[in-house]
Amino acid sequence: MAQRKNGRGHRHHRTATGSPGPTASTTARALHSVVPAPDTRPAATAEPSIWGRRRVLLLNSTFEPLTALPMRRAVIMVMCGKADVVHDDPMGPVIHSASRTIVVPSVIRLRTYVRVPYRARVPMTRAALMHRDRFRCAYCGAKADTVDHVIPRSRGGDHSWENCVAACSPCNHRKADRLLSELGWSLRATPMPPKGQHWRLLSSVKELDPAWVRYLGEGAA
């Protein structure tokens, strides 16, 4: 009897992708059946490189940018009919399911409109600040690699859109805790808080897919 039980246990197995059995829900089958195309690299390194880093831009039905989704979630939304592909990525990986083959998109769009709560002020992050200042030093115009407080915090300056600018390391070091008037410097542009829903996306994404730019307004150019 023990051998027969073990035999049944051995014959009752899952597929190599970990897919649930026939009694699982349709959503669960869609989720677990989506697997990356065959890769010559070891599985332990292939999966994180494909699923982990890539992001897909999600647009509202009105083409308003909403967020950057993990690739797995974006593919499932397309497979389940919740979103349509706006831009394919010709260089992206190919995803296979039981019934479809999908080239991973770079931009998808919801089929139904989702109302987004209005928020007057965009949260300031390093990524958004760099995008606002176009990755250029606010003092000399060189490539920026740090953030500087125009009025140093040690002199009463606050951490805000109006008092923070992108800066290069040499200017940041030279300025230190001094005021612009003490150095005879001036800003290339007056720092202001950006406006627009797309800036919430820019506040969380440093590197943009070129296909996204047309949907993100002037701040992403």
C-alpha positions as CSV (number, residue, x, y, z in Angstrom):
1,M,0.0,0.0,0.0
2,A,2.8,2.4,0.8
3,Q,4.3,1.8,-2.6
4,R,1.0,2.5,-4.4
5,K,0.5,5.8,-2.5
6,N,4.1,6.8,-3.3
7,G,3.4,5.9,-6.9
8,R,0.3,8.1,-7.1
9,G,2.2,10.9,-5.4
10,H,5.0,10.5,-8.0
11,R,2.5,10.6,-11.0
12,H,0.6,13.6,-9.6
13,H,2.8,16.5,-10.6
14,R,2.8,20.1,-11.7
15,T,4.1,21.3,-15.0
16,A,7.6,22.7,-15.3
17,T,6.2,26.2,-15.2
18,G,4.4,25.6,-11.9
19,S,1.0,25.9,-13.6
20,P,-2.1,25.0,-11.4
21,G,-4.2,22.0,-12.3
22,P,-7.4,22.1,-14.3
23,T,-9.5,23.2,-11.4
24,A,-7.7,26.6,-11.0
25,S,-9.4,29.8,-12.0
26,T,-9.0,31.4,-15.4
27,T,-7.0,34.3,-14.0
28,A,-4.6,32.0,-12.1
29,R,-4.1,30.0,-15.3
30,A,-3.3,33.1,-17.2
31,L,-0.8,34.3,-14.5
32,H,1.1,31.1,-14.2
33,S,1.1,30.0,-17.9
34,V,2.9,33.2,-19.0
35,V,6.6,32.3,-19.2
36,P,9.6,33.9,-20.9
37,A,10.7,32.5,-24.3
38,P,13.5,29.9,-24.2
39,D,16.7,31.5,-23.1
40,T,20.3,30.2,-23.5
41,R,21.3,31.5,-20.1
42,P,20.7,29.6,-16.9
43,A,17.2,30.0,-15.6
44,A,18.4,31.5,-12.3
45,T,19.9,34.5,-14.2
46,A,17.5,34.8,-17.1
47,E,14.3,35.3,-15.2
48,P,15.4,38.3,-13.0
49,S,16.9,40.0,-16.1
50,I,13.7,39.8,-18.0
51,W,11.0,40.1,-15.4
52,G,12.7,42.3,-12.8
53,R,14.1,45.5,-14.5
54,R,11.8,46.1,-17.5
55,R,8.8,48.5,-17.1
56,V,5.9,49.1,-19.4
57,L,4.1,52.5,-19.6
58,L,0.4,52.3,-18.8
59,L,-1.9,54.9,-20.3
60,N,-5.4,55.7,-19.3
61,S,-8.0,55.2,-22.1
62,T,-7.6,59.0,-22.8
63,F,-3.8,58.4,-23.4
64,E,-3.0,60.1,-20.1
65,P,0.1,58.5,-18.6
66,L,-0.7,56.7,-15.3
67,T,2.3,54.6,-14.2
68,A,5.1,52.3,-15.2
69,L,4.1,48.7,-14.6
70,P,6.3,45.6,-14.1
71,M,6.5,43.6,-17.4
72,R,4.7,40.6,-15.9
73,R,1.6,42.7,-14.9
74,A,1.5,44.5,-18.2
75,V,1.5,41.3,-20.2
76,I,-1.3,39.8,-18.0
77,M,-3.4,42.9,-18.5
78,V,-3.1,42.5,-22.3
79,M,-3.9,38.8,-22.1
80,C,-6.9,39.4,-19.9
81,G,-8.3,42.0,-22.3
82,K,-8.0,44.9,-19.8
83,A,-5.5,46.8,-22.0
84,D,-4.3,47.1,-25.6
85,V,-0.8,47.4,-26.9
86,V,0.0,50.9,-28.2
87,H,3.7,50.3,-28.9
88,D,5.6,47.0,-29.3
89,D,9.2,46.8,-28.5
90,P,10.9,45.1,-31.5
91,M,13.9,44.3,-29.4
92,G,12.0,43.1,-26.4
93,P,11.6,39.5,-25.3
94,V,8.8,37.3,-26.6
95,I,6.3,35.8,-24.1
96,H,4.5,32.5,-24.8
97,S,1.2,31.4,-23.2
98,A,-0.8,28.3,-23.9
99,S,-2.7,30.0,-26.8
100,R,-0.7,33.2,-27.6
101,T,2.7,34.6,-28.4
102,I,3.2,38.3,-27.3
103,V,6.1,40.6,-28.0
104,V,6.6,42.5,-24.8
105,P,5.1,46.0,-25.3
106,S,6.7,49.3,-24.3
107,V,3.3,51.1,-24.0
108,I,-0.2,49.8,-23.3
109,R,-3.5,51.6,-22.9
110,L,-6.5,50.7,-20.7
111,R,-9.7,49.9,-22.5
112,T,-11.8,51.6,-19.8
113,Y,-11.3,55.0,-18.2
114,V,-9.9,55.1,-14.7
115,R,-10.4,58.2,-12.6
116,V,-7.2,59.4,-11.0
117,P,-7.5,61.4,-7.7
118,Y,-6.3,65.0,-8.3
119,R,-3.2,66.0,-6.4
120,A,-2.2,69.6,-6.6
121,R,1.5,69.3,-5.9
122,V,3.9,66.8,-7.4
123,P,6.1,65.1,-4.8
124,M,9.8,66.0,-5.2
125,T,12.2,63.2,-5.8
126,R,15.7,63.1,-7.2
127,A,14.5,61.5,-10.4
128,A,11.8,64.1,-11.0
129,L,14.2,67.0,-10.2
130,M,16.7,65.7,-12.7
131,H,14.0,65.5,-15.4
132,R,12.8,69.0,-14.6
133,D,16.3,70.4,-15.0
134,R,17.0,68.1,-18.0
135,F,20.0,66.6,-16.2
136,R,21.9,69.8,-16.5
137,C,23.6,71.9,-13.8
138,A,21.5,74.9,-12.8
139,Y,24.7,76.9,-12.5
140,C,27.0,76.1,-15.4
141,G,24.9,73.9,-17.7
142,A,27.2,70.8,-17.5
143,K,25.9,67.3,-16.9
144,A,24.3,67.2,-13.5
145,D,25.0,64.3,-11.1
146,T,23.8,65.7,-7.8
147,V,21.2,67.9,-6.1
148,D,22.0,71.2,-4.5
149,H,20.0,73.5,-2.2
150,V,20.1,77.1,-3.6
151,I,19.9,78.5,-0.1
152,P,21.8,76.0,1.9
153,R,19.9,74.2,4.6
154,S,22.5,75.4,7.1
155,R,21.4,78.9,6.2
156,G,17.7,78.2,6.5
157,G,16.9,76.9,3.1
158,D,14.2,74.2,2.8
159,H,14.0,71.0,0.8
160,S,11.5,72.0,-1.9
161,W,11.0,72.4,-5.6
162,E,11.7,76.1,-5.3
163,N,15.0,75.7,-3.5
164,C,16.5,72.6,-5.1
165,V,18.3,72.3,-8.4
166,A,20.3,69.7,-10.3
167,A,24.0,70.5,-10.1
168,C,27.4,69.1,-11.2
169,S,29.8,68.0,-8.5
170,P,32.4,70.7,-9.2
171,C,29.7,73.5,-8.8
172,N,28.3,71.8,-5.7
173,H,31.7,71.6,-4.0
174,R,32.6,75.2,-4.9
175,K,29.3,76.6,-3.7
176,A,29.3,74.6,-0.4
177,D,27.2,76.4,2.2
178,R,27.4,79.9,0.6
179,L,24.7,82.0,-1.0
180,L,24.7,82.8,-4.7
181,S,25.1,86.5,-3.9
182,E,28.3,85.7,-2.0
183,L,29.7,84.0,-5.1
184,G,28.3,86.3,-7.8
185,W,26.5,83.3,-9.3
186,S,23.1,83.2,-10.9
187,L,20.7,80.4,-11.8
188,R,20.1,79.5,-15.5
189,A,16.4,79.2,-14.7
190,T,14.1,79.9,-11.8
191,P,13.3,76.6,-10.0
192,M,9.6,75.9,-10.0
193,P,7.4,72.9,-9.1
194,P,6.3,71.1,-12.3
195,K,2.7,70.5,-13.1
196,G,0.9,67.7,-14.8
197,Q,0.0,64.1,-14.0
198,H,2.9,62.7,-16.0
199,W,5.3,64.2,-13.4
200,R,4.2,61.7,-10.9
201,L,5.5,59.1,-13.2
202,L,8.7,60.9,-13.8
203,S,9.2,61.2,-10.0
204,S,9.6,57.4,-9.9
205,V,11.4,56.6,-13.1
206,K,15.0,57.7,-13.9
207,E,15.6,56.1,-17.3
208,L,12.8,56.4,-19.9
209,D,12.0,54.2,-22.8
210,P,12.2,56.5,-25.9
211,A,8.7,55.3,-27.0
212,W,7.3,56.9,-23.8
213,V,8.4,60.5,-24.5
214,R,5.5,61.5,-26.7
215,Y,3.1,60.7,-23.9
216,L,5.0,62.4,-21.1
217,G,5.0,66.0,-22.2
218,E,7.9,68.5,-22.4
219,G,9.4,67.5,-19.1
220,A,10.5,64.1,-20.5
221,A,12.2,65.4,-23.6
